[in-house]
């Protein structure tokens, strides 16, 4: 199965990869941007940039089973814009890039509770794990850097200046 997000319809479209047909359309919040499957494939986590939420969809029933919201002291709700999301291989934690909030949310995937907000660079868009999953890297578009976050402690370790306006990051498995 494949899922495509549509910014204009606010939907996650489930597509059968063998027939290339849409099988289901699931309404989520405004401007869905990214989808990440849980390691067991039972759920899809869909970020909604303008809606400020993450919708957790059951892949079997195609229903939203949980909507995760974010609150950061001192920030207006419209400054919290979820874009990228990554889930650990053991399925215990999810990391969500919160755009102009300049933070990465760490979420317990069993309780759906935000356990921590990690301060990174400005306008964090995307995330990627290192192959050993000991580090997750955020791309910080406006500050032109990436931040390395220790997955065990959920603390930022170091930021490195890169090219202008980084949006995504991919880490080689080697």
Helices and strands as residue ranges (DSSP letters): E 2-6, E 11-16, E 21-27, E 32-37, E 43-48, E 53-58, E 64-69, G 77-79, E 85-87, E 93-97, E 103-108, E 114-119, E 124-129, E 135-140, E 145-150, E 155-161
